Amino acid sequence: MKNEIAERIRILRLSKNLSQQNMADELDITVGAYSNIERGKAEVTITRLYKIADVLNVPVTDLLLTGSIFENSPESYGYATKTDIENIKNMLRQELAMIKQDILLIKNQKPPAKSGKKK
């Protein structure tokens, strides 16, 4: 459980583009002490857990819930980093370009010749 919480904290911190130094400063602890929290090497008090949740701007329950934080539900936040979003945008741009090419090819195709036979 401790390692799951530590991993959630790390993922959320990265998704907010915060450094370990930013977190340590906000929590008024050393970077080493904060690093130990993310690595699951330090026990985190409830008070500190609430402060971490506050800094990350998430409910403390998001740090405590079991299961994957990547499960998408209407209540989830979607913990994508800026890099993840940029990668998705680039992929969508490529897909859109291919669709546009397909549309142009279809538009430029000549309709099949009609035969002179009537049925």
ZASE-593246 format. One line per 10 residues: number of its first residue (from 1); their letters; for each residue x, y, z of C-alpha. Coordinates in nm, 2 decimals. Layout:
NUM> A> X Y Z  ... $
! end
This chain:
1> MKNEIAERIR> 0.00 0.00 0.00  0.28 0.24 0.09  0.44 0.19 -0.25  0.11 0.24 -0.43  0.06 0.57 -0.25  0.42 0.67 -0.33  0.37 0.59 -0.70  0.04 0.79 -0.71  0.21 1.09 -0.55  0.50 1.07 -0.81 $
11> ILRLSKNLSQ> 0.26 1.04 -1.11  0.04 1.32 -0.99  0.35 1.54 -0.93  0.47 1.48 -1.28  0.13 1.54 -1.43  0.13 1.88 -1.26  0.48 1.95 -1.39  0.62 1.99 -1.04  0.97 1.90 -0.94  1.07 1.72 -0.63 $
21> QNMADELDIT> 1.22 2.05 -0.52  0.88 2.22 -0.57  0.71 1.96 -0.35  0.98 1.97 -0.09  0.96 2.35 -0.07  0.58 2.34 -0.04  0.60 2.07 0.23  0.88 2.25 0.41  1.11 1.94 0.40  1.43 1.85 0.23 $
31> VGAYSNIERG> 1.44 1.71 -0.13  1.59 1.39 0.02  1.30 1.36 0.26  1.05 1.41 -0.02  1.23 1.17 -0.25  1.20 0.91 0.03  0.82 0.96 0.02  0.80 0.90 -0.35  1.02 0.59 -0.33  0.81 0.45 -0.05 $
41> KAEVTITRLY> 1.10 0.46 0.19  0.94 0.69 0.44  0.62 0.66 0.64  0.38 0.94 0.55  0.16 1.09 0.83  -0.20 1.17 0.76  -0.12 1.53 0.81  0.15 1.52 0.55  -0.07 1.32 0.31  -0.33 1.59 0.33 $
51> KIADVLNVPV> -0.07 1.86 0.27  0.06 1.66 -0.04  -0.30 1.63 -0.17  -0.34 2.00 -0.12  -0.02 2.09 -0.31  -0.13 1.85 -0.59  -0.48 2.00 -0.58  -0.65 1.66 -0.55  -0.87 1.50 -0.28  -0.66 1.29 -0.04 $
61> TDLLLTGSIF> -0.88 0.99 -0.13  -0.71 1.00 -0.48  -0.39 0.91 -0.30  -0.54 0.64 -0.09  -0.77 0.45 -0.33  -0.67 0.11 -0.44  -0.65 0.01 -0.80  -0.51 0.20 -1.10  -0.53 0.57 -1.10  -0.54 0.54 -1.48 $
71> ENSPESYGYA> -0.89 0.38 -1.48  -1.11 0.63 -1.65  -1.44 0.70 -1.48  -1.65 1.02 -1.49  -1.49 1.12 -1.16  -1.13 1.06 -1.27  -0.90 1.34 -1.35  -0.70 1.18 -1.63  -0.34 1.19 -1.51  -0.18 1.26 -1.85 $
81> TKTDIENIKN> 0.14 1.47 -1.86  0.20 1.75 -2.11  0.42 1.51 -2.30  0.14 1.25 -2.32  -0.10 1.51 -2.45  0.15 1.64 -2.71  0.21 1.28 -2.83  -0.16 1.22 -2.86  -0.21 1.55 -3.05  0.07 1.46 -3.29 $
91> MLRQELAMIK> -0.08 1.12 -3.35  -0.42 1.27 -3.42  -0.26 1.52 -3.66  -0.10 1.24 -3.85  -0.43 1.04 -3.86  -0.61 1.35 -3.98  -0.36 1.41 -4.26  -0.40 1.05 -4.38  -0.78 1.08 -4.37  -0.76 1.40 -4.58 $
101> QDILLIKNQK> -0.54 1.22 -4.83  -0.79 0.94 -4.85  -1.07 1.19 -4.91  -0.88 1.36 -5.19  -0.80 1.02 -5.35  -1.17 0.93 -5.34  -1.28 1.26 -5.48  -1.03 1.23 -5.77  -1.13 0.88 -5.87  -1.33 0.86 -6.19 $
111> PPAKSGKKK> -1.66 0.69 -6.16  -1.68 0.35 -6.33  -1.79 0.36 -6.70  -2.15 0.28 -6.75  -2.23 0.00 -6.98  -2.47 0.07 -7.26  -2.70 -0.22 -7.18  -3.03 -0.16 -7.02  -3.19 -0.41 -6.79 $
! end
